[in-house]
Amino acid sequence: MSAEKREEREFRAEVRKVLHILTNSLYTNREVFLRELVSNASDALDKLRFRVNRGEKPLHDDLPLEIRITLDKDAKTLTIADTGLGMTAEELAENLGTIAKSGSEEFLADLSAAATDNEEKKEDAAMADAANIIGRFGVGFYSVFMVAKKVEVTSRPAFGNENEPAHVWTSDGLGTFSVDVSEGEKPVRGTIIKAYLKDDCAEYAEKYRVESAIRKHSAFVPFPIFLDGEQVNTQPALWREPKTSVTKEQYDNFYKSLTYDSKDPLDVEHISVDVPVQFTALLYIPDSKTDFFGAGRDFWGLDLYARRVLIQHANKELIPEYLAFLKGVVDTEDLPLNISRETLQENIVLHKINQVITRQTLGHLEKMARDDVAKYDAFWHLHGQIFKLGYQDYANRDRVSALLRFNSSALDTAEALTSLDAYRERAPEDQKAYWYVTAPNREAARLNPHMEIFRKKGIEVLFLFEPVDEFVIDGLGKYRDWDFKSVESATPQDLEKFADKEKSEDTAPPLSEEDNASFDGLMARMKEILGNQVSEVRVSHRLADSPAVLVSADGVSSSMEKLLKVMQKDDSLPVKVLEINKDNPLLRSMLQIYKANADDKILAEMTRGLFDSCLLVDGYLKDPQMLAQRTNELLTNAARWYTEVRKI
């Protein structure tokens, strides 16, 4: 095409509307125009390499395959050049002069509505529809008009006549374009895109701004990218390298550059999958903890790439929430994108990737738990709190259950851990349940009055320290046919078949028939004193040392009861059964006071004090001042009686 044959052409009316939407509405972040131009350049280089590998010889076959970006702050221009496939004049007109040949009237109507409707909500809805409709068409090049008032695309094909001139496509993106023989800067092969920046987009003539965008979106493009002569993508896409060729140092360095963490990761998982969806992934388990139940709740997800180009940072659809501790990247070529590459047309591919990553990660953790117990224990202490939420994954519930870890009464320290399978192996022959107790720490669990019968019978109890733990246990229901049961729900029948392993040194003598009858009267008097605060006062068969304990009539543990009350915004005290230990010295003394005078004021104060101490153990005490006052009065009386008896 000669200069005499230069032709000014108009975009079709519907194409002008598409272009208007692309350049003014569709993208939410203007810097993505760089991602699109670099991706197009990379595609051109890929196509050239494919044809060369097929045996074809391009013009100037000694030219390196590369992308060069040059900036001119004074002229406010940005130029991107590649040594790829290039285009003829006809290809320039066809590829850059026509967008989205859909022919759908509904499609055009949606675009028109989005471009002309000034009502914000309607426009947003129309834009969402339009983005989905035109998602099949590759029009990312036109994003350059978000920042450019004029664009020149000069290209020379890599195959053909060496004497064929380069041609230039020129447009302001407003309605017309032209294709002409290039008289200015000419590539010996490939394409040069020169963008004349708008005044309010002059920042894209600044090196730091362009470099930041390239490193964010296109850092792993497989061809070198030079910015004003300096290569900016020096790090390879490590996830695409064979596992056997990647060193630990490379894995660690990549992790640090990805997360800005100063520590090496605890572990790494390198995945390459062909079916049911093709993707590669590099996943890390950090060696530091994140508060996913506080400030860090929304800061998780994996970086999603398509052919080494970043599509979405921290995508949450790639992994279930209980694997939120994972950091890393996923790269797939099977990804259906909308026209702006910023949102996904459908999530079926992501769903499949999610399933594969979940299975692979569970397998990785199973191997770690089997082969490196110390490392798995470290993982659990760091990330176990979020991993527990895997109890909601019904498809993988048994695998998640096997990976759960707990402290227990059979272990020596609060840091030691046991699995459910190991607990089961240590259990007595007739045991058919996993017993657990909830407490804020190991000492509180150990001193819980409900633990006394289990300690006496030598039955191991799991210690649950986190509020979420009981929801996890309740959600699981059972594991390998054994139910989970709270020690608070234990009945005499549950434990009667187990012989005592531990006997109290200070066993109280049995009560006489008269004292037994009087003890029934004492319990009735205590119920009268406490009134509606308790549903019943009865003799306990679960206590060995403690004087009393509160028991829920419906079997719900005190910790679960508190959580449910918080959720229901109910601050009332639960009405429970007060169980008392008739062999405890305190109750024997209270029996003597009752026999002497059932209406003794001290008996009433001791009964209320005993009830308050039980509330305190359960975490329900609402009036600590009254407890303190009552305790002080009892101490005063005890001190007076002691001095009188000892005649001090």
Disulfide bonds with the S-S distance in Angstrom:
none
